[in-house]
Amino acid sequence: MKGSAIRSVSALFAAASLFGAASATLDPVIIKGSKFFYKTNGTQFFIKGVAYQEGVGAAGTSSGSSSTATYSDPLANEAACTRDVPLLQALGANVIRTYAIDPTADHSACMKLLDTAGIYVISDLGQPNLSINRENPEWNLDLYDRYTSVIDSLAKYSNVIGFFAGNEVTNNASYTPASAFVKASIRDTKAYIKAKGYTAGVGYAADDDATTRAHVAAYFNCGDVADTIDFWGYNIYSWCDPSNYVTSGYQNHTETFASYNVPVFFAEYGCNEGTASGSGSRDFSEVAALYGTDMSKVFSGGIVYEYFQEVNDYGLVTLTGNTVSKLKDYDNFSTKIHAVSPSSVNSASYSPTNTAGEACPTVNDQWKVAATGLPPTPNAAVCNCMTSSLKCVAKPNLPLDDLAKLFNTVCGLSASACSGFVADTASGAYGAYLGCSDHDKLSNAFNAYYLEQNSKADACDFGGSASVVASPTPASSCESIIASATNAAPAGTSTGGSGSGTDTSSDKSAANSVHMFGGWGIAAWMTAVVVSVAGLVVLARAPESQKPESKVSDSFADDEPAEPTDDEIEDDDDDIAVPSSDNRVLQYRGDDGAVVGWGRSGDERRAVVVRIRGLRRKLDDYPARTRKSESNVEST
């Protein structure tokens, strides 16, 4: 813990009387060009913010989904707001950033306290259990409902500036496909805000990863304005004392974003390394630079990380029970932020010169997202119409473990059966039913396979997990709804590159760009498909005409199949290659040491055909034995 508690502020409950009277509504903050302004008087607005939420983790690590993580909504705790808002106001803050709020909770008391103190809010749309996961990205009905519910709960307050649709989701080159799903969420939340008559903006908070930051910044600000960010947040911790404007990289960042056409600010900052490590306090010397002459022309301020002291040691205050004590970091930051006087311009005299968006990045080894094509808008009507028209459907309430096996079975039998929810980010191809539930997707795949097999009775069984619908009865409106959805689904391009530069994409780079689950990717989907299913590794082999003969069990009994024989090994240079997302696979070996399969730790079975060192082994639901090693597998 840095510094020491120098003053208890439990007595500040008395300050609640300052907020007893009805407050005047804060003047909304609006966007014009690359700057924020107060709506009424046109004064330029600079963010002097603080991250305000307990338990959000180490700086900048709030992307992904966990089934067990919990959170406490900081805007629904009136007692805490009554305690903390006076301290935030005295600190010099005019913005707080929250990372996860409960859209069903009452936020009126805290929002009123913040309003009276002159403090605005920028909130993330996700929460630990429901956000776009960088490893298994989706944009589905559950996420859409979550994001729009947060918007409805906060956008009605005039002191809400906007929302972050993602936080550091793409934080290295292997996670670039996830950006397509975040951009789809930006498109849809912006459209929702417009339709509801709200005025809040939607942005993205990026990390400072050297391999992705330029591509990410360009991608979220390129293409159709309806799909792009309203503001850009940058989580940056490169100024570690002792440092300066040049050494920290701040000068380079200022030059980089000088031509950006939307507001840019630090969504998190405040390095605690260098002289600030251990028991040392941060002196926040970067504050003078951030709000100084050079940077204030480009950056609209920043949000320091963070108010509460956590194990990561970034706090400005400590909380013991319900008593808050200031740390030395609090006073150091307060002194620096009160001293700034950034150069500003009035909106009436400001004519933006940066009017064009960025050029979309080209698909290559470091970027796996096409310039055009996004996952479809999740639409319950589309999913309902699709399932109501099927002749073969998945039975309800299937266990999660069975879902994984069933997807692998049906997509293994027929790649085309799973094309309704394919996601190829490098080409920009997305299935019309990508946003539907896993159960609906499985039904769609079962039905497609059933029809491919000419409606044979045994083609709609899958170990008793599917059933035939004698007379599907979709609503009369469903025909047009389905036609609209399928016609709108992006078919993708052969290159996925930007028209603004040389296309450097290749088959090799594209092979790592298809939607990945648990780290697995697959080559171009006409050869092998990876489909979008939450948390599941779903691989589909080639279409029937290209598929080698191999029986796939329709049973999921725990009995171990017989070990493959020598007759099942064939020399064949035309077999299907199955690369992983980084062109490696985990090999599984039998008792004799021969490779018998591949998969992830925890995978029970795989019914696949793979080529390893030129040999093909047909695997009939063969169980994984020992995870021996990670080895290269030749890809084509």
C-alpha positions as CSV (number, residue, x, y, z in Angstrom):
1,M,0.0,0.0,0.0
2,K,1.4,3.4,-1.0
3,G,1.8,6.2,1.5
4,S,-0.3,6.3,4.6
5,A,-3.8,7.2,5.6
6,I,-3.5,10.9,6.4
7,R,-7.1,11.9,7.1
8,S,-10.2,10.0,7.9
9,V,-13.2,11.2,5.9
10,S,-15.9,9.3,7.7
11,A,-17.1,12.7,9.0
12,L,-17.9,13.6,5.4
13,F,-21.3,12.0,5.8
14,A,-22.2,15.5,7.1
15,A,-21.5,16.8,3.6
16,A,-24.5,15.0,2.4
17,S,-26.5,18.0,3.4
18,L,-24.8,19.8,0.5
19,F,-26.8,17.5,-1.8
20,G,-30.1,17.7,-0.1
21,A,-31.6,20.3,-2.3
22,A,-32.8,19.6,-5.8
23,S,-29.9,20.2,-8.2
24,A,-29.9,21.9,-11.5
25,T,-29.3,19.4,-14.3
26,L,-25.7,19.5,-15.6
27,D,-25.2,20.9,-19.1
28,P,-24.8,17.9,-21.4
29,V,-21.3,17.4,-23.0
30,I,-21.5,17.0,-26.7
31,I,-19.0,16.1,-29.5
32,K,-18.0,18.3,-32.3
33,G,-15.2,17.1,-34.5
34,S,-12.4,15.8,-32.3
35,K,-13.4,17.7,-29.2
36,F,-15.9,17.7,-26.3
37,F,-17.9,20.9,-25.6
38,Y,-20.6,22.0,-23.1
39,K,-23.8,22.1,-25.1
40,T,-25.1,25.4,-23.9
41,N,-22.2,27.8,-23.6
42,G,-19.8,26.0,-26.1
43,T,-16.9,25.9,-23.7
44,Q,-14.4,23.1,-24.5
45,F,-14.7,20.2,-22.0
46,F,-11.6,18.4,-20.8
47,I,-11.9,15.1,-18.9
48,K,-10.4,15.2,-15.4
49,G,-11.5,11.8,-14.5
50,V,-11.1,8.9,-12.0
51,A,-11.8,5.2,-12.4
52,Y,-14.5,4.6,-9.7
53,Q,-15.3,0.9,-9.0
54,E,-14.1,-1.6,-6.5
55,G,-12.7,-5.0,-7.8
56,V,-12.3,-4.3,-11.5
57,G,-8.8,-5.9,-11.5
58,A,-5.4,-4.8,-12.4
59,A,-5.3,-1.8,-14.7
60,G,-7.0,-2.5,-17.9
61,T,-8.0,-6.1,-17.5
62,S,-11.8,-6.2,-17.7
63,S,-12.4,-8.0,-21.0
64,G,-13.9,-11.4,-21.3
65,S,-16.6,-13.4,-19.6
66,S,-16.5,-15.5,-16.4
67,S,-19.4,-17.6,-15.0
68,T,-18.3,-16.9,-11.5
69,A,-17.1,-13.3,-11.4
70,T,-19.2,-10.9,-9.4
71,Y,-19.3,-7.1,-9.3
72,S,-20.8,-4.3,-7.2
73,D,-22.5,-1.5,-9.0
74,P,-20.9,1.7,-7.7
75,L,-23.8,3.9,-9.0
76,A,-26.4,1.9,-7.0
77,N,-24.9,2.4,-3.6
78,E,-26.3,5.7,-2.2
79,A,-24.3,5.5,1.0
80,A,-21.0,5.0,-0.8
81,C,-21.8,7.8,-3.2
82,T,-22.7,10.1,-0.3
83,R,-19.3,9.2,1.2
84,D,-17.2,9.4,-1.9
85,V,-18.7,12.2,-4.1
86,P,-17.4,15.0,-1.8
87,L,-13.9,13.5,-2.0
88,L,-14.1,13.2,-5.8
89,Q,-15.2,16.8,-6.0
90,A,-12.5,18.0,-3.8
91,L,-10.0,15.9,-5.7
92,G,-10.8,18.0,-8.8
93,A,-12.6,15.2,-10.8
94,N,-15.3,16.1,-13.3
95,V,-15.7,12.5,-14.7
96,I,-15.8,9.0,-13.2
97,R,-15.5,5.8,-15.2
98,T,-17.5,2.8,-14.1
99,Y,-16.7,-0.7,-15.4
100,A,-19.9,-2.6,-14.7
101,I,-23.3,-1.4,-13.6
102,D,-26.5,-3.3,-12.9
103,P,-29.1,-2.0,-15.3
104,T,-32.0,-3.2,-13.1
105,A,-30.8,-1.1,-10.1
106,D,-31.9,2.4,-9.2
107,H,-29.1,4.9,-10.0
108,S,-31.0,8.1,-9.4
109,A,-29.5,9.0,-6.0
110,C,-25.9,8.6,-7.0
111,M,-26.5,10.3,-10.3
112,K,-28.1,13.2,-8.5
113,L,-25.1,13.5,-6.1
114,L,-22.7,13.4,-9.0
115,D,-24.7,16.0,-10.9
116,T,-24.7,18.4,-8.1
117,A,-20.9,18.0,-7.7
118,G,-20.4,18.7,-11.4
119,I,-19.3,15.1,-12.2
120,Y,-20.1,13.3,-15.4
121,V,-20.1,9.5,-16.0
122,I,-18.6,7.3,-18.7
123,S,-19.5,3.6,-18.2
124,D,-18.5,0.3,-19.8
125,L,-21.5,-1.6,-21.2
126,G,-20.3,-5.1,-20.3
127,Q,-19.9,-6.9,-16.9
128,P,-17.6,-9.7,-15.9
129,N,-20.1,-12.4,-16.8
130,L,-21.4,-10.8,-20.0
131,S,-19.1,-9.0,-22.3
132,I,-17.3,-9.7,-25.6
133,N,-14.7,-12.2,-24.8
134,R,-11.4,-11.8,-26.7
135,E,-10.8,-15.6,-26.8
136,N,-14.4,-16.6,-27.8
137,P,-15.9,-13.5,-29.2
138,E,-19.6,-13.3,-29.9
139,W,-22.2,-10.7,-30.5
140,N,-25.5,-12.3,-29.6
141,L,-28.9,-11.7,-28.1
142,D,-27.8,-11.9,-24.5
143,L,-25.0,-9.3,-25.1
144,Y,-27.3,-7.0,-27.1
145,D,-29.9,-7.1,-24.3
146,R,-27.2,-6.4,-21.7
147,Y,-25.7,-3.5,-23.6
148,T,-29.0,-1.8,-24.5
149,S,-30.3,-2.3,-20.9
150,V,-27.2,-0.4,-19.6
151,I,-27.9,2.4,-22.1
152,D,-31.5,2.6,-21.1
153,S,-30.6,2.8,-17.4
154,L,-28.0,5.6,-17.7
155,A,-28.6,7.6,-21.0
156,K,-31.5,9.5,-19.5
157,Y,-29.2,11.4,-17.2
158,S,-27.7,14.6,-18.6
159,N,-24.4,13.9,-16.9
160,V,-23.7,10.8,-18.9
161,I,-21.1,11.4,-21.6
162,G,-21.2,7.9,-23.1
163,F,-20.2,4.3,-23.0
164,F,-17.4,2.0,-23.8
165,A,-18.4,-1.0,-25.9
166,G,-15.2,-2.8,-25.1
167,N,-12.1,-2.5,-22.9
168,E,-8.8,-3.9,-24.3
169,V,-10.6,-6.8,-26.0
170,T,-7.9,-7.0,-28.7
171,N,-4.7,-6.7,-26.6
172,N,-2.4,-8.7,-28.9
173,A,-2.3,-9.9,-32.5
174,S,-3.9,-13.3,-31.7
175,Y,-7.1,-11.6,-30.6
176,T,-7.6,-9.3,-33.6
177,P,-10.7,-11.2,-34.8
178,A,-12.6,-10.1,-31.7
179,S,-12.5,-6.5,-32.9
180,A,-15.1,-7.4,-35.6
181,F,-17.5,-8.3,-32.8
182,V,-16.8,-5.2,-30.8
183,K,-17.4,-3.1,-33.9
184,A,-20.7,-4.8,-34.5
185,S,-21.7,-3.9,-31.0
186,I,-20.7,-0.3,-31.6
187,R,-22.8,-0.2,-34.7
188,D,-25.8,-1.6,-33.0
189,T,-25.6,0.4,-29.8
190,K,-25.2,3.6,-31.7
191,A,-28.3,2.7,-33.8
192,Y,-30.2,2.0,-30.6
193,I,-29.2,5.3,-29.0
194,K,-30.3,7.1,-32.1
195,A,-33.6,5.3,-32.3
196,K,-34.4,6.0,-28.6
197,G,-33.5,9.7,-29.0
198,Y,-30.6,9.6,-26.6
199,T,-27.4,11.7,-27.1
200,A,-24.7,9.7,-25.4
201,G,-21.7,8.5,-27.5
202,V,-20.2,5.0,-27.8
203,G,-16.4,4.5,-27.8
204,Y,-13.7,1.9,-27.2
205,A,-10.9,1.7,-24.6
206,A,-7.7,0.3,-26.1
207,D,-4.5,-0.8,-24.5
208,D,-1.0,0.3,-25.5
209,D,0.1,-3.0,-27.2
210,A,2.7,-2.0,-29.8
211,T,1.7,-4.7,-32.2
212,T,-2.0,-3.8,-32.4
213,R,-2.6,-0.2,-31.3
214,A,-2.3,1.3,-34.7
215,H,-4.5,-1.3,-36.4
216,V,-7.1,-1.1,-33.6
217,A,-7.2,2.7,-33.7
218,A,-7.6,2.7,-37.4
219,Y,-10.2,-0.1,-37.6
220,F,-12.7,1.4,-35.1
221,N,-12.5,4.7,-37.0
222,C,-12.7,3.5,-40.6
223,G,-15.6,2.8,-42.9
224,D,-19.2,3.7,-42.5
225,V,-19.7,6.4,-39.8
226,A,-22.7,4.4,-38.5
227,D,-20.2,1.6,-37.5
228,T,-17.4,3.7,-36.0
229,I,-16.6,5.0,-32.6
230,D,-17.8,8.4,-31.3
231,F,-14.7,8.7,-29.1
232,W,-11.5,6.9,-28.4
233,G,-10.1,5.9,-25.0
234,Y,-6.5,5.0,-24.5
235,N,-5.4,2.9,-21.5
236,I,-1.7,4.0,-21.2
237,Y,0.8,3.4,-18.4
238,S,4.1,4.4,-20.2
239,W,4.9,7.5,-18.1
240,C,6.7,5.9,-15.2
241,D,8.6,8.3,-13.0
242,P,11.1,9.6,-13.7
243,S,10.0,10.2,-17.3
244,N,9.1,13.0,-19.7
245,Y,7.0,13.9,-22.7
246,V,9.4,12.3,-25.2
247,T,10.7,9.2,-23.2
248,S,7.2,8.2,-22.2
249,G,6.0,8.0,-25.8
250,Y,3.5,10.8,-25.2
251,Q,5.0,12.9,-28.0
252,N,4.6,10.0,-30.5
253,H,1.0,9.4,-29.4
254,T,0.2,13.0,-29.7
255,E,1.5,13.1,-33.2
256,T,-0.3,9.8,-34.1
257,F,-3.7,11.1,-33.0
258,A,-3.3,14.7,-34.3
259,S,-5.3,13.8,-37.4
260,Y,-7.9,11.6,-35.6
261,N,-11.5,12.9,-36.3
262,V,-13.1,12.0,-33.0
263,P,-12.2,13.0,-29.4
264,V,-9.3,11.1,-27.9
265,F,-8.5,10.8,-24.2
266,F,-6.7,8.6,-21.7
267,A,-9.3,6.1,-20.5
268,E,-6.8,4.9,-17.9
269,Y,-3.4,6.2,-16.9
270,G,-1.1,6.6,-13.9
271,C,1.9,4.2,-13.8
272,N,2.9,3.0,-10.4
273,E,6.3,1.6,-11.3
274,G,9.7,3.4,-11.2
275,T,10.0,5.7,-8.2
276,A,6.3,5.0,-7.5
277,S,6.7,1.3,-7.0
278,G,6.5,-0.4,-3.6
279,S,5.8,2.1,-0.8
280,G,6.6,5.1,-3.1
281,S,3.7,7.4,-4.1
282,R,3.0,8.6,-7.6
283,D,3.8,12.2,-8.3
284,F,1.7,12.4,-11.4
285,S,4.1,14.6,-13.4
286,E,2.4,13.4,-16.6
287,V,-0.7,15.5,-15.7
288,A,1.0,18.7,-16.6
289,A,2.0,17.2,-20.0
290,L,-1.5,15.8,-20.7
291,Y,-3.2,19.1,-20.2
292,G,-0.3,21.2,-21.5
293,T,0.0,23.1,-24.7
294,D,1.1,20.3,-27.0
295,M,-1.2,17.5,-25.8
296,S,-4.4,19.5,-25.1
297,K,-4.6,20.3,-28.8
298,V,-5.1,16.6,-29.5
299,F,-6.2,14.9,-26.2
300,S,-9.3,15.8,-24.2
301,G,-7.8,14.9,-20.8
302,G,-7.8,11.5,-19.1
303,I,-9.1,9.2,-16.3
304,V,-6.6,8.3,-13.6
305,Y,-6.6,4.8,-12.4
306,E,-8.1,4.5,-9.7
307,Y,-10.0,5.7,-6.7
308,F,-10.1,2.6,-4.5
309,Q,-6.9,1.0,-3.3
310,E,-6.8,-2.7,-4.4
311,V,-4.1,-5.3,-4.5
312,N,-2.7,-3.8,-7.7
313,D,-1.7,-0.7,-5.6
314,Y,-3.2,2.1,-7.8
315,G,-5.5,3.6,-5.2
316,L,-6.0,7.2,-4.2
317,V,-7.9,6.2,-1.0
318,T,-8.2,3.2,1.2
319,L,-11.6,1.9,2.5
320,T,-11.9,0.2,5.9
321,G,-15.4,-0.8,6.6
322,N,-17.2,2.4,5.6
323,T,-14.4,4.8,6.4
324,V,-12.3,6.3,3.7
325,S,-8.8,7.5,4.2
326,K,-6.8,9.4,1.7
327,L,-3.4,8.2,0.5
328,K,-0.6,10.4,-0.6
329,D,-1.5,9.7,-4.2
330,Y,-4.7,11.5,-3.6
331,D,-3.1,14.7,-2.6
332,N,-0.4,14.4,-5.3
333,F,-3.0,14.0,-8.0
334,S,-5.3,16.7,-6.6
335,T,-2.4,19.2,-6.6
336,K,-1.4,18.5,-10.2
337,I,-5.0,18.4,-11.6
338,H,-6.0,21.7,-9.9
339,A,-2.9,23.3,-11.4
340,V,-3.7,22.6,-15.1
341,S,-5.2,25.2,-17.4
342,P,-5.4,23.6,-20.9
343,S,-5.7,25.7,-24.0
344,S,-9.2,25.6,-25.3
345,V,-11.5,26.8,-28.1
346,N,-15.1,27.6,-28.1
347,S,-17.4,25.5,-30.3
348,A,-18.7,28.5,-32.1
349,S,-15.3,29.4,-33.4
350,Y,-14.1,25.8,-34.0
351,S,-14.2,24.3,-37.4
352,P,-12.9,20.7,-37.5
353,T,-10.1,20.1,-39.9
354,N,-10.0,16.4,-39.2
355,T,-13.2,15.3,-41.0
356,A,-12.2,12.0,-42.6
357,G,-12.0,8.6,-40.8
358,E,-8.9,6.4,-40.9
359,A,-8.0,4.0,-43.7
360,C,-9.0,0.5,-42.7
361,P,-6.0,-1.8,-41.9
362,T,-5.1,-4.5,-44.5
363,V,-5.4,-8.1,-43.5
364,N,-2.0,-9.6,-42.8
365,D,-0.2,-11.7,-40.2
366,Q,-0.9,-9.1,-37.5
367,W,-4.5,-8.2,-38.4
368,K,-7.2,-10.7,-39.2
369,V,-10.2,-8.5,-39.8
370,A,-11.6,-7.4,-43.2
371,A,-12.3,-3.8,-43.9
372,T,-16.0,-4.6,-44.7
373,G,-18.5,-7.0,-43.3
374,L,-19.5,-7.3,-39.6
375,P,-21.4,-9.9,-37.6
376,P,-25.2,-9.3,-38.0
377,T,-27.3,-7.4,-35.5
378,P,-28.8,-10.0,-33.1
379,N,-32.5,-10.2,-33.8
380,A,-34.9,-12.4,-31.8
381,A,-37.4,-12.4,-34.6
382,V,-34.9,-13.8,-37.0
383,C,-34.0,-16.6,-34.5
384,N,-37.6,-17.4,-33.7
385,C,-38.6,-17.5,-37.3
386,M,-35.6,-19.7,-38.2
387,T,-36.3,-22.3,-35.5
388,S,-40.1,-22.3,-36.1
389,S,-39.5,-23.3,-39.8
390,L,-37.2,-26.2,-39.1
391,K,-38.1,-29.9,-39.7
392,C,-35.3,-31.2,-37.5
393,V,-34.6,-29.5,-34.2
394,A,-32.4,-30.0,-31.1
395,K,-34.3,-31.2,-28.1
396,P,-34.6,-28.6,-25.3
397,N,-32.4,-28.5,-22.2
398,L,-29.5,-30.3,-23.6
399,P,-26.5,-30.4,-21.2
400,L,-23.6,-28.0,-22.1
401,D,-21.2,-31.0,-22.4
402,D,-23.5,-32.6,-24.9
403,L,-23.8,-29.3,-26.9
404,A,-20.1,-29.3,-27.5
405,K,-20.1,-32.9,-28.7
406,L,-23.2,-32.4,-30.9
407,F,-21.8,-29.4,-32.6
408,N,-18.6,-31.2,-33.3
409,T,-20.5,-34.1,-34.7
410,V,-22.9,-32.3,-37.0
411,C,-20.4,-29.8,-38.2
412,G,-17.9,-32.7,-38.7
413,L,-20.4,-34.5,-40.9
414,S,-21.1,-31.4,-43.0
415,A,-19.4,-28.1,-43.1
416,S,-22.3,-26.6,-45.1
417,A,-24.8,-27.6,-42.4
418,C,-23.0,-25.1,-40.1
419,S,-22.6,-22.3,-42.6
420,G,-25.6,-20.4,-41.1
421,F,-23.4,-19.3,-38.2
422,V,-20.0,-19.2,-39.7
423,A,-17.7,-16.2,-38.8
424,D,-14.7,-15.5,-41.0
425,T,-13.3,-12.2,-39.9
426,A,-10.5,-12.1,-42.5
427,S,-13.0,-12.2,-45.5
428,G,-15.8,-10.5,-43.7
429,A,-18.2,-13.5,-44.1
430,Y,-20.8,-14.0,-41.3
431,G,-23.8,-16.4,-41.1
432,A,-27.3,-14.9,-40.7
433,Y,-27.9,-16.8,-37.4
434,L,-24.6,-15.9,-35.7
435,G,-26.4,-13.9,-33.0
436,C,-28.8,-16.7,-32.1
437,S,-28.6,-18.9,-29.0
438,D,-26.5,-22.0,-29.1
439,H,-29.6,-24.2,-29.0
440,D,-31.0,-22.4,-32.0
441,K,-27.7,-22.7,-33.9
442,L,-27.6,-26.4,-33.2
443,S,-31.2,-26.8,-34.5
444,N,-30.2,-24.9,-37.6
445,A,-27.3,-27.3,-38.2
446,F,-29.3,-30.4,-37.5
447,N,-32.0,-29.3,-39.9
448,A,-29.5,-28.5,-42.7
449,Y,-27.9,-31.9,-42.3
450,Y,-31.2,-33.6,-42.2
451,L,-32.3,-31.9,-45.5
452,E,-28.9,-32.7,-47.1
453,Q,-29.6,-36.4,-46.3
454,N,-32.9,-36.2,-48.1
455,S,-34.8,-36.3,-44.7
456,K,-33.8,-39.8,-43.9
457,A,-35.2,-40.9,-40.6
458,D,-31.8,-41.6,-39.0
459,A,-30.4,-38.2,-40.1
460,C,-32.4,-36.5,-37.4
461,D,-31.4,-38.4,-34.3
462,F,-27.9,-37.6,-33.1
463,G,-28.0,-40.0,-30.2
464,G,-31.5,-39.0,-29.3
465,S,-30.7,-35.3,-29.1
466,A,-32.8,-34.3,-32.1
467,S,-36.4,-34.8,-33.1
468,V,-38.4,-34.4,-36.3
469,V,-41.1,-31.7,-36.5
470,A,-43.9,-33.1,-38.6
471,S,-45.5,-29.8,-39.6
472,P,-43.4,-26.7,-38.9
473,T,-45.7,-23.6,-38.5
474,P,-43.8,-20.4,-38.9
475,A,-45.7,-17.1,-38.8
476,S,-46.8,-15.6,-42.1
477,S,-44.2,-12.8,-41.6
478,C,-41.3,-15.2,-41.2
479,E,-40.6,-15.7,-44.9
480,S,-39.7,-12.1,-45.4
481,I,-37.9,-11.9,-42.1
482,I,-35.7,-14.8,-43.0
483,A,-35.1,-13.6,-46.5
484,S,-34.0,-10.2,-45.2
485,A,-31.6,-11.7,-42.7
486,T,-30.0,-14.1,-45.2
487,N,-29.7,-11.5,-47.9
488,A,-28.1,-9.1,-45.5
489,A,-25.5,-11.5,-44.1
490,P,-22.1,-10.5,-45.4
491,A,-20.7,-12.9,-47.9
492,G,-17.1,-11.6,-47.5
493,T,-14.4,-10.9,-49.9
494,S,-11.5,-13.0,-51.2
495,T,-8.9,-10.7,-49.7
496,G,-10.5,-8.9,-46.8
497,G,-8.1,-6.0,-47.4
498,S,-8.6,-2.3,-47.5
499,G,-8.9,-0.5,-50.7
500,S,-6.6,2.2,-49.4
501,G,-3.4,0.2,-49.5
502,T,-1.6,-2.8,-50.9
503,D,-3.2,-6.1,-50.0
504,T,-0.7,-8.2,-48.2
505,S,-3.0,-10.9,-47.2
506,S,-2.2,-14.5,-47.8
507,D,-3.8,-17.9,-47.3
508,K,-1.5,-18.3,-44.3
509,S,-2.7,-15.2,-42.6
510,A,-6.3,-15.8,-43.5
511,A,-6.1,-19.3,-41.9
512,N,-5.7,-17.7,-38.5
513,S,-8.6,-15.3,-38.8
514,V,-11.7,-17.4,-38.7
515,H,-13.7,-17.1,-35.5
516,M,-11.7,-19.0,-32.8
517,F,-12.9,-20.7,-29.7
518,G,-10.5,-21.6,-26.9
519,G,-7.6,-20.7,-29.0
520,W,-8.5,-22.9,-32.0
521,G,-8.8,-21.5,-35.5
522,I,-9.2,-23.2,-38.9
523,A,-8.4,-22.5,-42.5
524,A,-10.8,-21.0,-45.1
525,W,-14.3,-22.2,-44.3
526,M,-14.9,-24.0,-47.5
527,T,-12.2,-26.4,-46.4
528,A,-13.0,-26.4,-42.7
529,V,-15.3,-24.2,-40.8
530,V,-15.2,-22.7,-37.3
531,V,-18.6,-21.7,-36.2
532,S,-19.7,-19.3,-33.5
533,V,-20.8,-21.1,-30.4
534,A,-20.2,-19.7,-27.0
535,G,-17.2,-21.3,-25.2
536,L,-17.2,-24.3,-27.5
537,V,-14.5,-25.6,-29.9
538,V,-16.6,-26.3,-33.0
539,L,-14.8,-27.6,-36.1
540,A,-16.4,-28.6,-39.3
541,R,-14.6,-30.5,-42.0
542,A,-14.9,-30.1,-45.7
543,P,-18.2,-30.3,-47.6
544,E,-19.5,-33.8,-48.4
545,S,-17.9,-33.9,-51.8
546,Q,-14.4,-33.3,-50.3
547,K,-14.8,-35.3,-47.1
548,P,-13.0,-38.6,-46.7
549,E,-15.0,-41.5,-45.5
550,S,-15.1,-41.8,-41.7
551,K,-17.9,-42.9,-39.5
552,V,-18.8,-40.6,-36.7
553,S,-20.5,-42.1,-33.7
554,D,-24.0,-40.8,-32.8
555,S,-23.5,-42.1,-29.3
556,F,-21.8,-40.3,-26.4
557,A,-21.4,-43.3,-24.1
558,D,-18.3,-43.3,-22.0
559,D,-17.2,-46.6,-23.4
560,E,-13.7,-46.2,-24.9
561,P,-13.6,-47.1,-28.6
562,A,-11.2,-49.6,-30.0
563,E,-7.8,-48.4,-30.7
564,P,-7.2,-47.5,-34.4
565,T,-5.5,-50.3,-36.4
566,D,-2.7,-50.0,-38.9
567,D,-5.3,-50.3,-41.7
568,E,-6.7,-46.9,-40.6
569,I,-3.4,-45.2,-41.5
570,E,-3.1,-44.0,-45.1
571,D,-0.4,-42.2,-47.0
572,D,-2.3,-39.4,-48.8
573,D,-0.9,-36.1,-49.7
574,D,-4.4,-34.7,-50.5
575,D,-5.7,-34.9,-47.0
576,I,-7.2,-32.1,-45.0
577,A,-4.9,-30.0,-42.9
578,V,-6.2,-28.7,-39.6
579,P,-4.1,-25.9,-38.3
580,S,-4.8,-24.1,-35.0
581,S,-5.0,-20.4,-34.5
582,D,-1.2,-20.1,-34.2
583,N,-0.5,-23.0,-36.7
584,R,0.1,-25.5,-33.9
585,V,-2.0,-28.3,-32.3
586,L,-1.9,-30.3,-29.1
587,Q,-1.0,-33.8,-30.0
588,Y,-2.6,-36.8,-28.2
589,R,-0.7,-40.1,-28.3
590,G,-1.7,-43.6,-27.6
591,D,0.0,-46.2,-25.5
592,D,2.5,-46.9,-28.3
593,G,3.4,-43.2,-28.7
594,A,1.7,-42.8,-32.0
595,V,-0.4,-39.7,-32.6
596,V,-4.0,-40.6,-32.3
597,G,-5.7,-37.2,-32.1
598,W,-5.5,-33.5,-31.2
599,G,-7.4,-31.0,-29.2
600,R,-7.3,-28.8,-26.1
601,S,-6.8,-29.8,-22.5
602,G,-10.2,-31.0,-21.3
603,D,-11.5,-32.1,-24.7
604,E,-12.9,-35.6,-24.3
605,R,-13.3,-36.7,-27.9
606,R,-12.7,-35.5,-31.4
607,A,-14.2,-37.2,-34.5
608,V,-11.9,-35.6,-37.1
609,V,-9.4,-36.5,-39.8
610,V,-6.0,-34.8,-39.5
611,R,-2.8,-35.0,-41.4
612,I,0.3,-35.3,-39.3
613,R,3.7,-35.7,-41.1
614,G,1.9,-36.9,-44.3
615,L,-0.1,-39.6,-42.6
616,R,-3.9,-39.7,-42.2
617,R,-5.5,-41.5,-39.3
618,K,-9.2,-42.0,-39.2
619,L,-10.5,-41.4,-35.7
620,D,-13.8,-42.9,-34.8
621,D,-14.7,-40.8,-31.7
622,Y,-11.3,-41.8,-30.3
623,P,-10.7,-40.4,-26.8
624,A,-7.8,-38.2,-26.1
625,R,-5.1,-40.0,-24.1
626,T,-2.2,-37.9,-22.9
627,R,-1.5,-34.4,-23.8
628,K,2.0,-35.0,-25.0
629,S,3.3,-31.9,-26.6
630,E,2.5,-28.9,-28.8
631,S,3.8,-29.7,-32.3
632,N,3.7,-28.0,-35.7
633,V,1.2,-29.4,-38.2
634,E,1.6,-28.7,-41.8
635,S,-1.1,-26.5,-43.2
636,T,-2.1,-26.0,-46.8
